[in-house]
Every structure is written in structure tokens, then in C-alpha cells.
């Protein structure tokens, strides 16, 4: 009998009746005002971006949040929950740039910064009505009338307050760092964003001759980023690694003894030495587009050099690699960075000016072959990060001067406080955020 009655219920109609009752009788408002002001449960609504349509994942997240807030209300807590709208950041800019046909950040100035900002402001609430309808229809209790908006000066002021507090505590500093960058939006990616975009891809794997100064001998160097060779300023060898000088097809060159397998055909070992013996050996600039302002083009020692792949000799371009950058500080090496934040070669690289660096790889390889500097070209399949916001846009690692928060100095305290949080399920706190 009970089952038969359940089958007769019109659930959508019943839901509408309940929603109407809640609205007419101000049930949500009363659930707050009837509770003790001194017994509160704090809830922060993570603001969605209203320039995109709501999806099922938003419904799922809001159902969980609503469940917790209603449960605490049943326990007698006063649970105020203010809605919020995220009006800043890349989602807004990307959407506007698509509509305006802007393909590179440099085009924004041509369009007009004030006009661009206004277009962003107009875009942020494009789907506000859909969000409000979804919020009401699913029965999500949140105060939409007094919502906070991130473009409001009062909200922005609170962010500046937080930054000043961190600055006063000595937790904000300015530095150069090698960061993963989305060349399309010209923005740095967080480690979380970077992890979203890894996929298997093919890249060139090239072995290149670096000619030793005043000699007919060479260093054999391996790289999977030919475009960075233009910015080379040094080579790195492992101080305790065994290296050999060999003769192969009338060419003399040096590589790690453990990497002799990369040499095709017969060869003769002329000499063996430790990497430490090669330090400060000078060589000729491979692609002389730029004249450095400091001493460059000599061999350095790096403990990060491995013999697991390549030739056991690493080419150093401080503007495009973390190990390279750290080594440049130790040896006072120059930084050659003839690449825009959008990943395009600058005008001083005359043969490839205005070309996206990854698209120039093959042209650079052809140039090296024509100049007799290419030993071998192969293709490598490996996991590499791509932008999660744009299709088929590879991330580039790029030296940028910026402001950073010194989280390492408070890491122990953060871990300690994290243990006091009631994470559900527990593995979220100890795994993802632990």
C-alpha cells in the first residue's frame, strides 16, 4: 500500500510546492534569525564564475555544502551563508578574448585596455540568471541578495590587507624563478594546474656537436628542446662521471663512457677522464645570435648530470630550466632570454623572429645539420605538460621575476594545524592536502 502511494507521487510537483512554501514563509531566513548569535558555524561559499553556465558538478558540490549547513542548523547553530561571484581571473579573460578575436596578449593594448576591462566586466554576469535559477531550483540555501563580488573594491581591499599582513611578516619576497608558463595566456601555472595537462607527446631528440675552442675536438650534447640551444651559455658534466674522447667517422668528440651506445658504427677511444678534469674548458658559441654580457661558453660541474640517457653532457640555458638557473648563479653565467612570454622568438633571432619556439624546433635542426653540427636526430615519446585551458598549447619553462610567498618557512606549522582539521574522508587531508 505504501509503495503504491509512493508511485503516485509527482516528485517535481512536490518539490515546487516545498520551494514555494520555503519562499513564502522565509524559512531560510528564519533558520538563521531564530538561532543564537553567539553560537555560530562559519561557512564560506567558494564563488563560481558566472560567465560560464552551471553544470552537474556544481549541483553535486552544492548539495554537499548544503547538507553540512543544514545539519549544523539542526544542531542549533546560526549558519549564515553569503553567496559569492568570482569575477576575476583567466576564465573571464579567455572567454572575452575569444569573443573579441584576440589571439595574443600584445593585442589587448592595441584594442584598448579600458575597453578590454569593460568587456570583461560586462561578461562576468552573462549567465547570472541561470545560476540563480539553478540555485533556487535545487533548494540550495544561500543569501543571493547580499552576495560578495570579487570586483568590488571592498573585496579587493581585503586581498591587499592579506598581502600586506604577509609582507609585514617577511613572507613575501621578489625573485627570479623558472616557472611553468602557459604561452597562450602568458600566465604562470600552479603545480595543480600543471598536473592537469600532462600527456604523451612526440618531441625531437637531437645530439649536437659543440666545438672546443682552438681544437678539432667537440663535446657531444643531447637535448629534447632544440629551441633552447639559441640561449645556451654553458655545458655541464658530472664531476665524478667517467668521460671518453673518441674518434668516429673522422670526428673527435667527448661524451660519457656509459653513453657510448648512442654512437653508431665503429669508434676508437682516444682518452678517458673524469668530468672534473673538463671544468672550464671553453667552446665556440653554437648559434651566435646574441653576444652575452658576461663570460660564457665553458664547461661547468653539476651534480644533477646523469648517465641514464643522452650523452652525459647537459647544455645550460639559465632562462629555461631550474637546474640551469641554479648553476648560473653558482658560476655567474649570463642569461639569454630572446623569447617573449608568449613563447615567440624576439627580433634579434633573425632567422626565427616571431615564430613560436616549439614550431621552430625542426628549422633549428635543419640549420644545425647544414652547419655540420648535428650528430644524430631521433624522436622521443614522453610525458609533457600542456595547458589545461587551451587545446594543444605546450607549457614552456621560463624565467620570470615576480613576487612569491615564502610558504616553506611556515610549512611545519601548516602541517601541525592541518592535523586539527576534521577532513572527510580522512585521506583527503593526509593525501591531497597533507
C-alpha positions as CSV (number, residue, x, y, z in Angstrom):
1,X,0.0,0.0,0.0
2,X,2.8,2.4,1.0
3,X,4.8,1.5,-2.2
4,X,1.7,2.2,-4.3
5,X,1.2,5.6,-2.8
6,X,4.9,6.4,-3.4
7,X,4.5,5.6,-7.1
8,X,1.6,8.1,-7.3
9,X,3.7,11.0,-6.0
10,X,4.6,13.6,-8.6
11,X,8.1,14.5,-7.3
12,X,8.8,17.6,-9.5
13,X,5.4,19.0,-8.4
14,X,6.1,18.2,-4.8
15,X,9.5,19.9,-5.0
16,X,7.9,23.0,-6.4
17,X,5.4,23.1,-3.6
18,X,8.1,22.8,-1.0
19,X,10.2,25.5,-2.7
20,X,7.2,27.8,-2.8
21,X,6.5,27.2,0.9
22,X,10.1,28.0,1.8
23,X,10.0,31.2,-0.1
24,X,6.6,32.5,1.0
25,X,7.4,31.7,4.7
26,X,11.0,32.9,4.6
27,X,12.1,29.5,6.0
28,X,15.8,30.0,5.1
29,X,15.9,33.4,6.7
30,X,14.1,32.1,9.8
31,X,16.6,29.2,10.1
32,X,19.2,31.9,10.7
33,X,17.4,34.6,12.7
34,X,15.9,32.0,15.1
35,X,19.4,30.8,16.2
36,X,21.6,32.2,18.9
37,X,24.0,34.9,17.6
38,X,26.7,33.6,20.0
39,X,26.5,30.1,18.6
40,X,27.7,30.3,15.1
41,X,29.1,27.9,12.4
42,X,31.2,29.7,9.8
43,X,30.6,28.8,6.2
44,X,32.4,30.3,3.1
45,X,30.9,29.9,-0.3
46,X,33.6,29.3,-2.9
47,X,32.5,31.6,-5.6
48,X,31.7,30.3,-9.1
49,X,32.4,32.3,-12.2
50,X,29.0,33.4,-13.7
51,X,30.3,33.9,-17.2
52,X,30.0,30.2,-17.7
53,X,26.9,28.0,-17.5
54,X,26.4,25.9,-14.4
55,X,26.9,22.1,-14.8
56,X,26.1,18.9,-12.9
57,X,29.4,19.1,-11.0
58,X,28.2,22.4,-9.5
59,X,25.0,20.7,-8.4
60,X,26.9,17.9,-6.7
61,X,29.3,20.3,-4.9
62,X,26.4,22.5,-3.7
63,X,24.4,19.5,-2.5
64,X,27.3,18.5,-0.2
65,X,27.8,22.0,1.1
66,X,24.0,22.4,1.7
67,X,23.9,19.1,3.6
68,X,26.6,20.3,6.1
69,X,25.0,23.7,6.6
70,X,21.5,22.2,7.2
71,X,23.0,19.6,9.6
72,X,24.7,22.3,11.7
73,X,21.4,24.3,11.6
74,X,19.6,21.3,13.1
75,X,22.2,21.2,15.8
76,X,21.2,24.7,16.8
77,X,24.0,26.7,15.1
78,X,23.4,30.0,13.4
79,X,24.8,29.3,9.9
80,X,25.0,32.4,7.8
81,X,25.9,31.7,4.2
82,X,26.6,34.5,1.8
83,X,26.7,33.8,-1.9
84,X,29.7,34.9,-4.0
85,X,30.7,35.6,-7.6
86,X,34.2,35.2,-8.9
87,X,34.7,38.0,-11.5
88,X,38.5,37.8,-11.9
89,X,41.0,35.5,-13.4
90,X,41.7,33.6,-16.6
91,X,38.2,32.1,-17.3
92,X,36.8,35.6,-17.7
93,X,39.7,36.8,-19.9
94,X,39.8,33.7,-22.1
95,X,36.0,34.0,-22.8
96,X,36.3,37.7,-23.7
97,X,39.4,37.2,-25.8
98,X,37.5,34.5,-27.8
99,X,34.6,36.9,-28.5
100,X,37.0,39.8,-29.4
101,X,39.2,37.6,-31.6
102,X,42.3,38.3,-29.5
103,X,44.9,35.7,-30.0
104,X,47.9,37.2,-28.1
105,X,48.2,39.3,-25.0
106,X,50.0,42.0,-27.0
107,X,46.8,42.7,-28.9
108,X,45.0,43.9,-25.8
109,X,46.9,47.2,-25.8
110,X,46.0,47.7,-29.4
111,X,42.3,47.1,-28.6
112,X,42.5,49.4,-25.6
113,X,42.9,48.3,-22.0
114,X,39.9,50.3,-20.7
115,X,37.7,48.8,-23.4
116,X,39.1,45.3,-22.7
117,X,38.4,45.7,-18.9
118,X,34.9,46.9,-19.7
119,X,34.3,43.9,-21.9
120,X,35.4,41.7,-19.0
121,X,33.1,43.4,-16.6
122,X,30.2,43.0,-19.0
123,X,31.0,39.3,-19.4
124,X,31.2,38.2,-15.8
125,X,27.4,38.1,-15.2
126,X,26.4,36.7,-18.6
127,X,24.7,33.6,-17.1
128,X,23.8,35.0,-13.7
129,X,20.1,34.3,-14.2
130,X,20.9,30.6,-15.0
131,X,23.0,30.4,-11.8
132,X,20.2,31.9,-9.6
133,X,17.6,29.7,-11.2
134,X,19.7,26.6,-10.6
135,X,20.5,27.7,-7.0
136,X,16.8,28.2,-6.2
137,X,15.5,25.1,-8.1
138,X,17.9,22.7,-6.3
139,X,16.9,24.1,-2.9
140,X,20.4,25.4,-2.1
141,X,20.1,27.8,0.8
142,X,22.4,30.7,0.3
143,X,21.9,34.5,0.5
144,X,21.9,35.7,-3.1
145,X,20.7,39.2,-2.3
146,X,23.9,40.3,-0.4
147,X,26.4,38.3,-2.4
148,X,30.0,39.3,-2.3
149,X,31.6,40.1,-5.7
150,X,35.4,39.9,-6.2
151,X,35.4,43.0,-8.5
152,X,34.0,45.1,-5.6
153,X,36.6,47.5,-4.1
154,X,35.8,46.3,-0.6
155,X,36.7,42.8,-1.6
156,X,39.8,43.9,-3.4
157,X,40.8,45.9,-0.3
158,X,40.7,42.7,1.8
159,X,43.1,41.0,-0.5
160,X,45.5,43.9,-0.2
161,X,45.2,43.7,3.5
162,X,46.1,40.0,3.4
163,X,49.1,40.7,1.2
164,X,50.3,43.5,3.5
165,X,50.0,41.2,6.5
166,X,52.1,38.6,4.8
167,X,54.6,41.3,3.7
168,X,54.9,42.7,7.2
169,X,55.7,39.2,8.5
170,X,58.5,38.9,5.9
171,X,56.7,36.2,4.0
172,X,56.6,37.9,0.6
173,X,59.8,38.3,-1.5
174,X,60.8,39.2,-5.0
175,X,62.9,36.8,-7.0
176,X,63.6,35.2,-10.4
177,X,62.3,31.7,-10.8
178,X,61.9,29.2,-13.5
179,X,58.2,28.7,-13.7
180,X,55.8,26.6,-15.9
181,X,54.0,29.1,-18.2
182,X,51.0,28.9,-20.5
183,X,52.3,30.8,-23.5
184,X,48.8,31.4,-24.8
185,X,47.6,33.3,-21.7
186,X,51.2,34.3,-20.7
187,X,50.4,33.2,-17.1
188,X,52.2,31.0,-14.7
189,X,50.7,27.6,-13.9
190,X,50.4,26.3,-10.3
191,X,51.6,22.7,-9.6
192,X,47.9,21.7,-9.5
193,X,47.2,23.2,-12.9
194,X,50.4,21.7,-14.4
195,X,49.4,18.2,-13.3
196,X,46.1,18.5,-15.2
197,X,47.8,18.8,-18.6
198,X,50.3,16.0,-18.8
199,X,50.0,13.8,-21.8
200,X,52.2,11.6,-24.1
201,X,53.7,13.5,-26.9
202,X,56.5,13.3,-29.5
203,X,59.5,15.6,-29.4
204,X,62.8,15.7,-31.3
205,X,65.7,14.1,-29.6
206,X,69.0,15.6,-31.0
207,X,72.7,15.1,-30.4
208,X,74.7,18.2,-31.3
209,X,78.4,18.9,-31.6
210,X,79.8,21.9,-29.6
211,X,83.3,22.7,-31.0
212,X,86.0,23.1,-28.4
213,X,87.9,26.4,-28.8
214,X,91.2,26.2,-30.8
215,X,90.7,22.4,-31.3
216,X,89.3,19.9,-33.8
217,X,87.5,18.2,-30.9
218,X,83.9,18.5,-29.8
219,X,81.5,17.9,-26.9
220,X,78.5,15.7,-27.8
221,X,75.4,17.2,-26.2
222,X,71.9,15.8,-26.1
223,X,68.6,17.8,-25.8
224,X,64.9,17.4,-26.4
225,X,64.3,21.1,-26.7
226,X,66.4,22.3,-29.7
227,X,64.8,25.8,-29.4
228,X,66.7,26.4,-26.1
229,X,70.1,25.9,-27.9
230,X,69.9,29.5,-29.0
231,X,70.1,30.5,-25.4
232,X,73.0,28.2,-24.4
233,X,75.7,29.7,-22.3
234,X,77.5,26.7,-20.8
235,X,77.7,22.9,-20.6
236,X,77.5,20.8,-17.5
237,X,79.3,17.5,-16.7
238,X,79.2,15.3,-13.7
239,X,82.4,15.8,-11.7
240,X,82.7,12.0,-10.9
241,X,81.4,10.7,-14.2
242,X,83.8,8.9,-16.5
243,X,84.1,10.5,-19.9
244,X,85.8,9.4,-23.0
245,X,87.2,11.2,-26.1
246,X,86.6,9.1,-29.2
247,X,87.1,9.2,-32.9
248,X,84.1,8.2,-35.0
249,X,83.9,8.8,-38.8
250,X,86.8,11.2,-38.7
251,X,85.1,13.3,-35.9
252,X,86.6,13.6,-32.5
253,X,84.2,14.2,-29.6
254,X,83.7,13.7,-25.9
255,X,80.8,12.0,-24.1
256,X,80.1,9.9,-21.0
257,X,81.6,6.4,-21.2
258,X,78.3,4.9,-20.1
259,X,76.6,6.5,-23.1
260,X,78.8,5.1,-25.9
261,X,75.8,3.1,-27.0
262,X,74.5,6.2,-28.8
263,X,77.4,6.1,-31.2
264,X,76.7,4.2,-34.4
265,X,79.4,2.2,-36.1
266,X,83.0,1.8,-35.1
267,X,84.9,4.2,-32.9
268,X,88.3,4.5,-31.3
269,X,88.7,5.6,-27.7
270,X,91.5,8.2,-27.6
271,X,91.4,9.2,-23.9
272,X,89.5,8.7,-20.7
273,X,89.0,11.4,-18.0
274,X,86.8,12.3,-15.0
275,X,84.3,15.1,-15.5
276,X,86.1,17.3,-13.1
277,X,89.0,17.5,-15.5
278,X,86.8,19.1,-18.1
279,X,85.8,22.1,-16.0
280,X,86.4,25.5,-17.5
281,X,87.1,24.0,-21.0
282,X,85.9,26.7,-23.5
283,X,83.9,26.0,-26.6
284,X,82.5,28.1,-29.5
285,X,79.0,29.5,-29.3
286,X,76.7,27.1,-31.1
287,X,74.2,29.6,-32.6
288,X,75.7,33.1,-32.3
289,X,72.6,35.3,-32.5
290,X,73.3,37.1,-29.2
291,X,76.5,38.4,-27.6
292,X,76.5,37.7,-23.8
293,X,77.4,40.5,-21.3
294,X,79.4,38.0,-19.1
295,X,81.8,35.2,-19.6
296,X,80.1,32.2,-21.2
297,X,80.6,29.1,-23.3
298,X,82.7,26.9,-20.9
299,X,82.2,23.6,-19.1
300,X,80.8,23.6,-15.5
301,X,80.2,20.9,-13.0
302,X,76.7,19.8,-12.0
303,X,75.7,17.1,-9.6
304,X,72.3,16.8,-11.5
305,X,74.0,15.4,-14.6
306,X,73.1,11.7,-15.1
307,X,74.2,9.0,-17.5
308,X,70.7,7.4,-17.7
309,X,70.1,8.8,-21.1
310,X,71.5,11.3,-23.6
311,X,75.3,11.8,-23.8
312,X,76.1,12.6,-20.2
313,X,76.7,16.3,-21.1
314,X,74.0,18.8,-20.4
315,X,73.5,22.1,-22.3
316,X,72.8,25.0,-19.9
317,X,70.2,27.7,-20.8
318,X,69.5,29.5,-17.5
319,X,66.3,31.2,-18.7
320,X,64.6,27.9,-19.4
321,X,65.5,25.3,-16.7
322,X,65.6,25.3,-12.9
323,X,68.9,23.3,-12.7
324,X,70.4,25.6,-15.4
325,X,69.3,28.7,-13.4
326,X,70.8,27.5,-10.1
327,X,74.0,26.6,-11.9
328,X,74.1,30.1,-13.5
329,X,74.1,31.7,-10.0
330,X,77.0,29.5,-8.9
331,X,79.1,30.3,-12.0
332,X,77.8,33.8,-12.6
333,X,76.6,32.9,-16.0
334,X,74.7,35.3,-18.3
335,X,71.0,34.7,-19.0
336,X,70.0,34.8,-22.7
337,X,66.2,35.1,-23.0
338,X,65.3,36.1,-26.6
339,X,61.8,34.7,-26.1
340,X,58.6,36.6,-25.3
341,X,56.2,35.5,-22.6
342,X,54.0,34.3,-25.4
343,X,56.8,31.9,-26.5
344,X,57.8,33.8,-29.6
345,X,61.4,34.4,-30.6
346,X,62.3,38.1,-30.5
347,X,63.6,40.1,-33.4
348,X,67.3,39.5,-32.6
349,X,66.9,35.9,-33.5
350,X,66.7,36.9,-37.2
351,X,66.1,33.5,-38.7
352,X,63.1,32.7,-36.5
353,X,61.8,36.1,-35.2
354,X,58.1,36.0,-34.3
355,X,58.0,32.2,-34.5
356,X,56.6,30.0,-31.6
357,X,59.6,28.3,-30.1
358,X,58.3,24.7,-30.4
359,X,57.4,25.3,-34.0
360,X,61.0,26.4,-34.7
361,X,62.5,23.1,-33.5
362,X,62.7,21.5,-36.9
363,X,64.0,24.6,-38.6
364,X,66.8,24.8,-36.0
365,X,67.7,21.2,-36.5
366,X,67.9,21.8,-40.3
367,X,70.2,24.8,-39.6
368,X,72.5,22.7,-37.4
369,X,72.7,19.9,-40.0
370,X,73.6,22.4,-42.7
371,X,76.4,23.8,-40.5
372,X,77.7,20.3,-39.8
373,X,76.8,20.5,-36.1
374,X,74.2,17.7,-36.0
375,X,75.3,14.3,-35.0
376,X,72.0,12.5,-34.8
377,X,68.3,13.2,-34.8
378,X,65.7,10.9,-33.2
379,X,62.1,11.2,-31.9
380,X,61.3,10.6,-28.3
381,X,57.8,9.8,-26.9
382,X,57.5,11.2,-23.3
383,X,55.0,12.7,-20.9
384,X,55.0,16.5,-21.2
385,X,52.7,19.2,-19.7
386,X,50.2,21.1,-22.0
387,X,48.0,24.0,-21.0
388,X,44.7,22.7,-19.5
389,X,43.0,25.9,-20.6
390,X,43.9,25.8,-24.3
391,X,44.0,23.0,-26.8
392,X,47.4,21.8,-28.0
393,X,49.4,24.5,-26.3
394,X,52.6,23.1,-24.7
395,X,53.8,24.6,-21.5
396,X,57.2,26.3,-21.6
397,X,59.5,26.8,-18.6
398,X,60.5,30.4,-18.4
399,X,62.5,32.6,-16.0
400,X,60.3,35.4,-14.6
401,X,60.8,38.0,-11.9
402,X,57.8,38.0,-9.6
403,X,56.6,38.1,-6.1
404,X,56.4,34.9,-4.1
405,X,55.0,33.8,-0.7
406,X,57.6,32.1,1.5
407,X,55.4,29.1,2.5
408,X,58.4,26.9,3.3
409,X,59.1,29.0,6.5
410,X,55.6,28.1,7.9
411,X,55.4,24.6,6.4
412,X,55.7,22.8,9.8
413,X,53.1,25.0,11.3
414,X,50.7,24.3,8.4
415,X,51.2,20.6,8.8
416,X,50.6,20.9,12.5
417,X,47.3,22.8,12.0
418,X,46.2,20.5,9.2
419,X,46.1,17.7,11.8
420,X,43.5,19.6,13.8
421,X,41.1,19.6,10.8
422,X,38.3,17.0,10.6
423,X,38.8,16.0,7.0
424,X,36.2,13.8,5.5
425,X,37.2,11.3,4.1
426,X,40.4,11.4,6.2
427,X,42.7,10.6,3.2
428,X,41.9,14.0,1.7
429,X,43.8,15.8,4.4
430,X,46.7,13.4,4.6
431,X,46.9,12.7,0.9
432,X,45.9,15.6,-1.3
433,X,46.4,18.4,1.2
434,X,48.7,16.6,3.7
